[in-house]
């Protein structure tokens, strides 16, 4: 708790700060450095406090923390040149008195609501006036006996409707302005009467080698974790098949709702959450016993579908240019990135570009005819060892030549990775069933058989050649009495575990076909499950 402060805090506080605190017994510290984690932040502050004498060479000083601070994560350091060391720290909740500002805001809100009601009543009155004059205009006398009186009536109708309409417009404009003022005052009031009504009051006890007078100023460096803030990664992956590359942009979406503004803080982000508990967790019991039977439920895997089109503004913002990439610091458990000096207001959000990368990629199409008639464009990229950066999981916008194609999660934990960019309507896949039949192997063999056969046609409608990878499940035989025979025509696939893979090029505006099938034979008295085919 008494460790030396970081190197960038070792400086002499200007005399003007010391003078400013002489009229206060406790100081409200302000952040000077922040490390943002996904779910909270580590705040570092410097605060000038006044010493109170608690006996010979014993002192105390007070400062405040926001109520959302995690008090068990608090650390306090003194400046070495002060020749003071910390003996203990206490932290207690404190309720703030209602300030005159709150009363003032409530009075303003009451007055604005009164004006709002007046405007609404004037609009109602003008609406009734317009309706009255409209009724007069719609109910003209059947016989016109006096032209002069009719002209007077017309002039009165015109004047009455014009004045009422003009007044209604002016009041509506005033009402919009009043509504904006009410919203602003209500926000200020919520900020003052919400969590800001409470705070942590910290008291630090110190000892020193030399005597200090009551009211002597000293500088403390404090740090703690706080909730209601954090950051999440966001990505844009823009595929350029003609350039054999994927442009990657990594953005930090920062949220800050701590109740205090961060003015010019040294801001860093960490790619993983820090463990803030002060003690290790207890050991769990190790119990070995007979396993209880577990009922397994069969579940059908649902196909992943592309979400609805993302907000264009968000996509444009993600693809916009930005300053040079923040400096990366490799950690033992996670990495941090220095974003430099930043100002983030309470309740505000920021989007900060962390990295831009161009990933050299090979583009191919994956087809699985037994599951879908679509061909899915995918890219395989490999990052060099000296360029590889682990990227935490976050929302990603997928684009092809800057056109939005979908959104889903993305992360990079390996130097080699496969990315899918959705189906391409210009690559058509057709599956034809050639045969599916059962039969007897022979009259004397006591065997039965099943035979399957398919033809797959891949039609490339694009003006350039493509490369296709086709996959299907390989039959898994779970009884040695069942015999399997393969039937491949034309392109022969490779076997990888329980998977068949065909790889072949398709020229522009041409079709390629592949025929394949299987035959199984099994004992006549065996009941065989055919696996849904």
ROFI-674887 format. One record per residue (C-alpha): residue in three letters; x, y, z. Coordinates in Angstrom, 3 decimals, m for minus. Each point is the difference from the previous one (the first is absolute). Example, Ala and Ser with C-alpha at 12.3 -4.5 7.8 and 13.67 -1.06 7.14 Angstrom:
2
- ALA/12.300/m4.500/7.800 $
- SER/1.370/3.440/m0.660 $
# end
This chain:
533
- UNK/0.000/0.000/0.000 $
- UNK/3.001/2.269/0.429 $
- UNK/1.736/m0.879/m3.281 $
- UNK/1.636/2.813/m1.906 $
- UNK/m2.256/1.764/m2.523 $
- UNK/0.467/m0.452/m3.778 $
- UNK/2.832/1.933/m1.591 $
- UNK/m2.261/2.400/m1.874 $
- UNK/m1.474/1.256/3.282 $
- UNK/3.394/0.955/1.487 $
- UNK/m0.157/3.736/m0.382 $
- UNK/m0.386/3.005/2.260 $
- UNK/m3.565/1.281/0.308 $
- UNK/m0.099/3.725/m0.807 $
- UNK/m0.388/2.352/2.938 $
- UNK/m3.343/1.180/m1.340 $
- UNK/m1.548/m3.414/0.757 $
- UNK/1.226/0.059/3.561 $
- UNK/m1.435/3.480/0.440 $
- UNK/m3.359/m1.032/m1.459 $
- UNK/m0.577/m2.777/2.538 $
- UNK/0.619/2.076/3.128 $
- UNK/m3.706/0.732/0.338 $
- UNK/m1.041/m3.687/m0.016 $
- UNK/0.500/m2.928/2.372 $
- UNK/m0.581/m2.665/m2.681 $
- UNK/0.636/m0.019/m3.731 $
- UNK/m2.030/m1.438/m2.879 $
- UNK/2.662/m1.668/m2.145 $
- UNK/m0.134/0.091/m3.785 $
- UNK/1.207/m2.770/m2.334 $
- UNK/3.376/0.430/m1.690 $
- UNK/0.363/m3.539/m1.422 $
- UNK/m2.543/m2.698/m0.900 $
- UNK/0.425/m3.604/m1.096 $
- UNK/m3.236/m1.276/m1.499 $
- UNK/m0.942/m3.666/0.249 $
- UNK/m3.032/m1.594/m1.704 $
- UNK/m2.209/0.379/3.098 $
- UNK/1.586/2.706/2.160 $
- UNK/3.004/2.321/0.236 $
- UNK/3.038/0.600/2.129 $
- UNK/0.057/3.692/0.935 $
- UNK/3.201/1.699/1.179 $
- UNK/m0.324/3.412/1.627 $
- UNK/2.222/2.537/1.677 $
- UNK/m1.555/2.022/2.763 $
- UNK/1.388/2.675/2.299 $
- UNK/m1.286/m0.452/3.567 $
- UNK/0.483/1.789/3.344 $
- UNK/1.569/m1.791/2.928 $
- UNK/m1.679/m0.149/3.396 $
- UNK/2.282/m0.752/2.944 $
- UNK/m0.930/m3.191/1.911 $
- UNK/2.843/0.068/2.523 $
- UNK/3.794/0.025/m0.205 $
- UNK/1.049/m0.572/m3.625 $
- UNK/m3.471/m1.491/m0.714 $
- UNK/m2.391/1.576/m2.471 $
- UNK/m3.190/m0.603/m1.938 $
- UNK/m1.457/1.370/m3.235 $
- UNK/m3.275/m0.483/m1.863 $
- UNK/m1.098/m0.263/m3.611 $
- UNK/m3.071/m1.227/m1.863 $
- UNK/m0.728/m2.723/m2.543 $
- UNK/m3.083/m0.414/m2.220 $
- UNK/m2.579/m2.431/1.380 $
- UNK/0.532/m2.392/m2.942 $
- UNK/3.647/m0.501/0.963 $
- UNK/0.904/m3.483/1.282 $
- UNK/1.418/0.935/3.389 $
- UNK/1.863/m3.300/0.471 $
- UNK/2.191/0.836/m3.024 $
- UNK/1.195/3.336/1.403 $
- UNK/3.737/0.632/0.245 $
- UNK/1.589/3.197/1.370 $
- UNK/3.582/1.187/m0.468 $
- UNK/1.895/2.963/1.411 $
- UNK/2.671/2.068/m1.748 $
- UNK/3.472/m1.185/1.168 $
- UNK/1.196/3.557/0.570 $
- UNK/m2.729/0.502/2.648 $
- UNK/1.660/m2.598/2.280 $
- UNK/m3.389/m1.390/1.035 $
- UNK/m1.199/m3.587/0.064 $
- UNK/m3.521/m1.363/0.228 $
- UNK/m1.066/m1.950/3.086 $
- UNK/m3.660/m0.696/m0.887 $
- UNK/m2.925/1.082/m2.188 $
- UNK/m3.718/m0.027/0.750 $
- UNK/m2.822/0.385/m2.533 $
- UNK/m3.591/0.720/1.005 $
- UNK/m3.111/1.008/m1.986 $
- UNK/m1.173/3.583/0.349 $
- UNK/m3.290/1.635/m0.948 $
- UNK/0.365/3.472/m1.453 $
- UNK/m2.320/2.813/1.115 $
- UNK/m2.503/1.365/m2.491 $
- UNK/1.712/2.887/m1.732 $
- UNK/m1.471/3.385/m0.930 $
- UNK/0.611/m0.935/m3.623 $
- UNK/m2.536/m2.808/0.256 $
- UNK/m2.600/2.384/1.409 $
- UNK/0.727/2.465/m2.782 $
- UNK/m0.386/m2.682/m2.682 $
- UNK/m3.262/m1.213/1.493 $
- UNK/m1.310/3.580/m0.009 $
- UNK/1.005/0.447/m3.642 $
- UNK/m1.624/m3.299/m0.909 $
- UNK/m3.245/1.055/1.687 $
- UNK/m0.020/3.331/m1.844 $
- UNK/0.739/m1.652/m3.355 $
- UNK/m2.833/m2.490/0.509 $
- UNK/m2.333/2.947/0.779 $
- UNK/0.997/1.688/m3.252 $
- UNK/m0.464/m3.275/m1.840 $
- UNK/m3.567/m0.269/1.328 $
- UNK/m0.728/3.595/m1.035 $
- UNK/1.223/m0.698/m3.534 $
- UNK/m2.044/m3.175/m0.266 $
- UNK/m3.117/1.896/1.154 $
- UNK/0.598/2.751/m2.584 $
- UNK/0.330/m2.614/m2.721 $
- UNK/m3.314/m1.550/1.073 $
- UNK/m1.672/3.452/m0.007 $
- UNK/1.366/0.849/m3.449 $
- UNK/m1.097/m3.392/m1.317 $
- UNK/m3.547/0.718/1.221 $
- UNK/0.146/3.503/m1.544 $
- UNK/1.037/m1.354/m3.393 $
- UNK/m2.783/m2.584/0.201 $
- UNK/m2.522/2.780/0.795 $
- UNK/1.000/2.162/m2.957 $
- UNK/0.112/m3.051/m2.246 $
- UNK/m3.573/m0.793/1.031 $
- UNK/m1.049/3.569/m0.859 $
- UNK/1.590/m0.344/m3.415 $
- UNK/m1.699/m3.350/m0.648 $
- UNK/m3.473/1.279/0.958 $
- UNK/m0.535/2.997/m2.302 $
- UNK/m3.617/1.247/m0.339 $
- UNK/m1.966/m1.531/m2.862 $
- UNK/m1.242/3.438/m1.142 $
- UNK/2.332/2.962/m0.236 $
- UNK/m2.163/3.055/0.834 $
- UNK/2.685/2.373/1.254 $
- UNK/3.347/m0.066/m1.827 $
- UNK/1.637/2.387/2.446 $
- UNK/m0.726/m2.207/3.025 $
- UNK/1.235/m3.078/m1.886 $
- UNK/3.284/1.743/m0.804 $
- UNK/0.407/0.976/3.644 $
- UNK/m0.602/m3.621/1.003 $
- UNK/2.598/m1.223/m2.474 $
- UNK/2.562/2.501/1.249 $
- UNK/m0.693/m1.018/3.593 $
- UNK/0.433/m3.685/m0.865 $
- UNK/3.274/0.690/m1.822 $
- UNK/1.357/2.124/2.835 $
- UNK/m1.099/m2.419/2.734 $
- UNK/1.478/m3.104/m1.701 $
- UNK/3.261/1.814/m0.905 $
- UNK/0.565/1.341/3.513 $
- UNK/m0.825/m3.357/1.615 $
- UNK/2.255/m1.946/m2.404 $
- UNK/2.922/2.424/0.433 $
- UNK/m0.288/m0.104/3.777 $
- UNK/m0.232/m3.787/m0.063 $
- UNK/3.241/m0.206/m2.021 $
- UNK/1.872/2.381/2.317 $
- UNK/m1.171/m1.873/3.097 $
- UNK/1.022/m3.355/m1.544 $
- UNK/3.534/1.320/m0.579 $
- UNK/0.139/1.243/3.602 $
- UNK/m1.260/m3.371/1.209 $
- UNK/2.831/m1.817/m1.779 $
- UNK/2.554/2.286/1.669 $
- UNK/m1.614/m0.529/3.407 $
- UNK/0.048/m3.782/m0.504 $
- UNK/3.755/0.126/m0.732 $
- UNK/0.607/2.093/3.124 $
- UNK/m2.046/m2.427/2.126 $
- UNK/2.065/m2.908/m1.349 $
- UNK/3.295/1.786/0.777 $
- UNK/m1.055/1.036/3.531 $
- UNK/m1.347/m3.499/0.720 $
- UNK/3.334/m1.524/m1.051 $
- UNK/1.903/2.373/2.285 $
- UNK/m2.375/m0.765/2.842 $
- UNK/0.286/m3.763/m0.518 $
- UNK/3.776/0.303/0.065 $
- UNK/m0.049/1.905/3.298 $
- UNK/m2.730/m2.013/1.729 $
- UNK/1.036/m3.469/m1.194 $
- UNK/3.035/m1.946/1.178 $
- UNK/1.803/3.319/0.616 $
- UNK/m2.001/0.335/3.219 $
- UNK/2.335/m2.579/1.509 $
- UNK/3.757/m0.425/m0.074 $
- UNK/2.811/m1.779/1.798 $
- UNK/1.798/2.012/2.674 $
- UNK/3.559/m1.318/0.320 $
- UNK/2.246/0.840/2.918 $
- UNK/3.695/m0.821/m0.138 $
- UNK/2.217/m0.151/3.109 $
- UNK/3.676/0.872/m0.389 $
- UNK/3.175/0.212/2.022 $
- UNK/3.167/1.976/m0.676 $
- UNK/3.490/0.666/1.235 $
- UNK/m0.475/3.736/0.331 $
- UNK/m2.766/1.999/1.638 $
- UNK/m2.652/1.537/m2.259 $
- UNK/m2.445/2.767/0.773 $
- UNK/m3.720/m0.555/m0.190 $
- UNK/m1.147/1.198/m3.403 $
- UNK/3.267/m0.853/m1.754 $
- UNK/m0.687/m1.081/m3.615 $
- UNK/1.250/m3.322/m1.356 $
- UNK/m0.581/m1.798/m3.276 $
- UNK/m1.435/m3.534/m0.139 $
- UNK/m0.149/m2.287/m3.023 $
- UNK/m3.051/m2.250/0.211 $
- UNK/m1.379/m2.646/m2.329 $
- UNK/m3.084/m2.211/0.011 $
- UNK/m2.331/m1.928/m2.270 $
- UNK/m3.378/1.488/m0.856 $
- UNK/m3.129/m1.365/m1.650 $
- UNK/m2.299/1.661/m2.545 $
- UNK/2.689/0.265/m2.632 $
- UNK/1.990/m2.231/m2.304 $
- UNK/0.687/m0.713/m3.632 $
- UNK/m0.910/m2.560/m2.623 $
- UNK/1.813/m0.788/m3.245 $
- UNK/m1.679/0.589/m3.338 $
- UNK/1.332/m1.010/m3.408 $
- UNK/m0.516/0.664/m3.687 $
- UNK/1.191/m2.748/m2.350 $
- UNK/m0.053/1.219/m3.587 $
- UNK/0.724/m2.779/m2.503 $
- UNK/1.665/0.887/m3.315 $
- UNK/0.106/m3.279/m1.975 $
- UNK/1.518/1.703/m3.059 $
- UNK/2.906/1.199/2.183 $
- UNK/0.286/m3.260/1.993 $
- UNK/m0.277/1.957/3.228 $
- UNK/m2.254/0.772/2.950 $
- UNK/0.185/3.488/1.533 $
- UNK/m0.433/m0.232/3.766 $
- UNK/m0.889/2.929/2.249 $
- UNK/m0.111/m0.417/3.761 $
- UNK/m1.900/2.615/1.999 $
- UNK/m0.472/0.376/3.766 $
- UNK/m3.567/0.932/1.007 $
- UNK/0.512/1.800/3.322 $
- UNK/m2.823/0.645/2.471 $
- UNK/0.389/2.296/3.004 $
- UNK/m2.808/0.461/2.526 $
- UNK/1.950/0.513/3.222 $
- UNK/m1.620/3.348/0.811 $
- UNK/3.263/1.951/m0.449 $
- UNK/1.621/1.337/m3.165 $
- UNK/3.419/m1.288/m1.047 $
- UNK/1.897/3.072/m1.133 $
- UNK/3.256/m0.637/m1.874 $
- UNK/0.703/m3.351/1.689 $
- UNK/2.748/m2.389/m1.131 $
- UNK/m2.307/m2.695/m1.393 $
- UNK/0.860/m3.639/m0.578 $
- UNK/m2.154/m2.997/m0.864 $
- UNK/0.648/m3.590/1.065 $
- UNK/m1.099/m2.967/m2.116 $
- UNK/m1.175/m2.100/2.964 $
- UNK/m1.679/0.563/3.333 $
- UNK/2.244/0.440/3.032 $
- UNK/m0.672/m2.152/3.062 $
- UNK/m0.768/2.435/2.802 $
- UNK/m0.615/m2.374/2.926 $
- UNK/2.736/0.470/2.626 $
- UNK/0.189/m3.684/1.055 $
- UNK/0.119/m3.237/m2.009 $
- UNK/m3.184/m2.110/m0.115 $
- UNK/m0.347/m3.037/2.265 $
- UNK/0.656/m3.532/m1.199 $
- UNK/m2.922/m2.099/m1.144 $
- UNK/m0.559/m3.490/1.392 $
- UNK/1.303/m2.851/m2.217 $
- UNK/m2.650/m2.698/0.085 $
- UNK/0.209/m3.296/m1.912 $
- UNK/m3.182/m2.076/m0.151 $
- UNK/m2.113/m2.015/m2.423 $
- UNK/m1.294/2.111/m2.850 $
- UNK/m3.713/0.724/m0.013 $
- UNK/m1.797/m0.769/m3.279 $
- UNK/m0.651/3.082/m2.085 $
- UNK/m2.863/0.208/m2.487 $
- UNK/1.328/1.351/m3.263 $
- UNK/m2.331/2.026/m2.177 $
- UNK/0.451/0.143/m3.731 $
- UNK/0.146/3.497/m1.367 $
- UNK/0.035/1.087/m3.594 $
- UNK/2.633/2.556/m0.895 $
- UNK/m1.552/3.159/m1.380 $
- UNK/1.634/1.714/m2.946 $
- UNK/1.589/3.315/0.725 $
- UNK/m1.752/2.796/m1.822 $
- UNK/1.239/3.472/m0.799 $
- UNK/m1.467/2.739/2.247 $
- UNK/m1.911/2.897/m1.481 $
- UNK/2.015/2.728/m1.715 $
- UNK/2.074/2.030/2.451 $
- UNK/m0.391/3.698/0.492 $
- UNK/1.788/1.698/m2.899 $
- UNK/1.307/2.758/2.230 $
- UNK/1.663/m2.530/2.288 $
- UNK/1.608/m1.738/m2.982 $
- UNK/1.240/3.309/m1.427 $
- UNK/1.399/1.040/3.379 $
- UNK/1.814/m3.313/0.345 $
- UNK/1.553/0.330/m3.436 $
- UNK/1.062/3.643/0.473 $
- UNK/3.655/0.998/0.283 $
- UNK/1.742/0.678/3.325 $
- UNK/3.338/1.035/1.583 $
- UNK/2.987/m2.401/0.320 $
- UNK/m0.603/m3.272/1.823 $
- UNK/0.296/0.036/3.818 $
- UNK/3.119/m1.519/1.511 $
- UNK/m0.360/m3.624/1.075 $
- UNK/1.397/m1.294/3.295 $
- UNK/0.216/m3.788/0.227 $
- UNK/m1.091/m1.301/3.392 $
- UNK/0.334/m3.322/1.769 $
- UNK/m3.757/m0.686/m0.139 $
- UNK/m1.316/2.673/m2.368 $
- UNK/1.194/2.895/m2.140 $
- UNK/m0.573/3.715/0.504 $
- UNK/m0.127/2.780/m2.576 $
- UNK/0.940/3.585/0.793 $
- UNK/m2.584/2.368/m1.507 $
- UNK/1.802/3.135/1.184 $
- UNK/m1.772/2.914/1.661 $
- UNK/m3.770/m0.151/m0.359 $
- UNK/m3.009/1.922/1.340 $
- UNK/m3.186/m2.003/0.535 $
- UNK/m2.971/1.619/1.668 $
- UNK/m2.198/m1.863/2.473 $
- UNK/m2.823/m1.738/m1.819 $
- UNK/1.902/0.306/m3.277 $
- UNK/1.270/m2.601/m2.445 $
- UNK/3.053/0.035/m2.238 $
- UNK/1.202/m2.037/m2.953 $
- UNK/3.793/m0.147/m0.224 $
- UNK/1.842/m1.739/m2.829 $
- UNK/2.608/m2.388/1.375 $
- UNK/1.349/m1.800/m3.065 $
- UNK/m0.262/m0.157/m3.787 $
- UNK/1.373/m3.106/m1.717 $
- UNK/0.023/m1.397/m3.525 $
- UNK/m0.152/m3.793/0.100 $
- UNK/1.229/m1.795/m3.109 $
- UNK/m2.614/m2.660/m0.685 $
- UNK/m0.922/m2.876/m2.289 $
- UNK/m3.677/0.095/m1.055 $
- UNK/m1.963/m3.163/m0.751 $
- UNK/m3.594/m1.227/0.036 $
- UNK/m1.296/m2.679/2.351 $
- UNK/m2.991/m2.079/m1.137 $
- UNK/m1.858/m2.637/1.985 $
- UNK/m2.653/m1.196/m2.465 $
- UNK/m1.696/m2.410/2.404 $
- UNK/m0.784/2.938/2.324 $
- UNK/m0.519/3.077/m2.222 $
- UNK/0.103/0.988/m3.704 $
- UNK/2.117/3.063/0.829 $
- UNK/3.720/0.631/m0.444 $
- UNK/1.675/1.884/2.855 $
- UNK/2.942/2.287/m0.654 $
- UNK/2.794/m0.396/2.540 $
- UNK/3.475/1.377/0.493 $
- UNK/2.956/m1.725/1.615 $
- UNK/2.709/2.317/1.264 $
- UNK/3.277/m0.619/1.785 $
- UNK/1.685/2.701/2.068 $
- UNK/3.767/0.052/0.359 $
- UNK/1.388/m0.782/3.438 $
- UNK/1.369/3.520/0.503 $
- UNK/m3.317/1.582/m1.095 $
- UNK/m2.418/m2.195/1.924 $
- UNK/m2.175/1.743/2.621 $
- UNK/m2.621/m1.938/1.999 $
- UNK/m3.361/1.725/m0.452 $
- UNK/m2.729/m0.425/2.652 $
- UNK/m3.488/m1.100/m0.995 $
- UNK/m2.341/2.761/m1.083 $
- UNK/m2.734/0.977/m2.454 $
- UNK/1.204/0.128/m3.586 $
- UNK/m1.414/1.529/m3.166 $
- UNK/0.746/m2.101/m3.082 $
- UNK/0.263/1.713/m3.373 $
- UNK/0.970/m0.915/m3.559 $
- UNK/1.527/2.906/m1.919 $
- UNK/m1.506/2.351/2.656 $
- UNK/m3.528/m1.440/m0.465 $
- UNK/m1.609/m1.280/3.197 $
- UNK/m0.678/m3.757/0.051 $
- UNK/m0.598/m0.794/3.685 $
- UNK/0.976/0.258/3.653 $
- UNK/1.236/m2.600/2.450 $
- UNK/2.705/m0.550/2.609 $
- UNK/3.701/0.005/m0.839 $
- UNK/3.253/m0.674/1.826 $
- UNK/3.537/m0.910/m0.993 $
- UNK/1.795/m2.503/2.195 $
- UNK/2.132/m1.705/m2.644 $
- UNK/2.290/1.164/m2.798 $
- UNK/m2.078/m1.963/m2.554 $
- UNK/m3.740/0.534/m0.196 $
- UNK/m3.008/m0.580/m2.261 $
- UNK/m2.641/2.710/m0.460 $
- UNK/m3.353/m0.483/m1.721 $
- UNK/m1.612/2.882/m1.898 $
- UNK/m3.364/m1.561/m0.771 $
- UNK/m1.558/m1.634/m3.082 $
- UNK/0.679/1.227/m3.522 $
- UNK/m3.112/m0.051/m2.265 $
- UNK/2.259/m0.126/m3.069 $
- UNK/1.174/m3.499/0.876 $
- UNK/m2.827/m2.530/m0.399 $
- UNK/0.098/m3.483/1.542 $
- UNK/m2.379/m2.766/m1.091 $
- UNK/m0.336/m3.450/1.590 $
- UNK/m1.675/m2.801/m2.004 $
- UNK/m0.882/m3.364/1.523 $
- UNK/1.068/m2.632/m2.521 $
- UNK/m1.051/m3.035/1.972 $
- UNK/m1.156/m1.130/3.413 $
- UNK/m1.078/m3.596/0.187 $
- UNK/0.202/m3.199/1.995 $
- UNK/0.458/m3.517/m1.311 $
- UNK/1.054/m3.565/0.629 $
- UNK/3.698/m0.796/m0.451 $
- UNK/m0.728/m3.518/m1.148 $
- UNK/m2.483/m2.805/0.528 $
- UNK/2.476/m2.147/1.908 $
- UNK/2.065/2.682/1.759 $
- UNK/m2.592/1.069/2.601 $
- UNK/1.056/3.619/m0.530 $
- UNK/m1.877/3.245/m0.491 $
- UNK/1.273/3.219/m1.555 $
- UNK/m0.655/3.748/m0.286 $
- UNK/1.361/2.183/m2.755 $
- UNK/0.214/3.828/m0.285 $
- UNK/1.175/2.176/m2.864 $
- UNK/0.112/3.797/m0.540 $
- UNK/1.126/2.463/m2.609 $
- UNK/1.187/3.469/1.077 $
- UNK/0.161/2.819/m2.539 $
- UNK/1.799/3.236/0.843 $
- UNK/m0.829/2.811/m2.423 $
- UNK/2.325/3.015/0.061 $
- UNK/m1.939/3.013/m1.350 $
- UNK/2.827/2.407/0.820 $
- UNK/2.259/1.580/m2.667 $
- UNK/3.132/m1.478/1.592 $
- UNK/1.074/m3.462/1.165 $
- UNK/m0.554/m1.195/3.558 $
- UNK/1.276/m2.802/2.190 $
- UNK/m2.505/m2.262/1.742 $
- UNK/0.296/m2.239/3.042 $
- UNK/m2.872/m2.495/0.273 $
- UNK/m0.688/m1.965/3.190 $
- UNK/m2.221/m2.850/1.070 $
- UNK/m0.131/m2.365/2.941 $
- UNK/1.699/m3.369/m0.460 $
- UNK/m2.174/m2.956/1.107 $
- UNK/1.057/m1.264/3.437 $
- UNK/m0.495/m3.744/0.298 $
- UNK/m0.595/m1.098/3.575 $
- UNK/m0.205/m3.769/m0.575 $
- UNK/2.635/m2.158/m1.684 $
- UNK/m2.713/m2.080/m1.687 $
- UNK/m1.008/3.038/m2.065 $
- UNK/2.231/0.399/m3.069 $
- UNK/0.417/3.311/m1.852 $
- UNK/0.942/0.549/m3.653 $
- UNK/0.897/3.440/m1.429 $
- UNK/m1.139/1.159/m3.434 $
- UNK/1.869/3.106/m1.274 $
- UNK/m0.156/1.225/m3.613 $
- UNK/2.176/2.790/m1.349 $
- UNK/1.414/2.034/2.888 $
- UNK/1.242/m2.165/2.879 $
- UNK/m0.333/1.493/3.501 $
- UNK/2.448/m0.146/2.872 $
- UNK/m0.977/m1.564/3.311 $
- UNK/0.618/1.927/3.211 $
- UNK/m1.300/m1.894/3.024 $
- UNK/m3.737/m0.319/m0.717 $
- UNK/m0.034/2.636/m2.728 $
- UNK/0.281/m0.113/m3.784 $
- UNK/1.571/2.990/m1.725 $
- UNK/0.038/0.804/m3.710 $
- UNK/2.120/2.896/m1.250 $
- UNK/m0.274/1.211/m3.586 $
- UNK/0.084/3.170/m2.119 $
- UNK/m3.006/1.239/m1.981 $
- UNK/0.694/2.223/m2.976 $
- UNK/m2.019/3.140/m0.681 $
- UNK/m3.514/m0.625/m1.344 $
- UNK/0.410/m3.795/0.150 $
- UNK/m1.287/m3.005/1.959 $
- UNK/1.819/m2.837/1.735 $
- UNK/m1.674/m3.247/1.078 $
- UNK/1.020/m2.664/2.493 $
- UNK/m1.757/m3.376/0.436 $
- UNK/0.330/m2.060/3.135 $
- UNK/m1.837/m2.597/2.041 $
- UNK/0.240/m2.954/2.374 $
- UNK/m1.224/m3.561/0.293 $
- UNK/m0.382/m1.933/3.239 $
- UNK/m0.660/m3.687/0.504 $
- UNK/m1.093/m1.580/3.265 $
- UNK/m1.502/m3.265/1.352 $
- UNK/m3.565/m0.792/m0.972 $
- UNK/m1.122/m0.158/3.640 $
- UNK/1.472/3.405/0.953 $
- UNK/m2.151/3.100/0.436 $
- UNK/2.141/2.937/m1.182 $
- UNK/m0.435/3.706/0.735 $
- UNK/1.002/1.881/m3.154 $
- UNK/0.925/3.287/1.682 $
- UNK/m2.724/2.088/m1.611 $
- UNK/1.213/m0.459/m3.597 $
# end
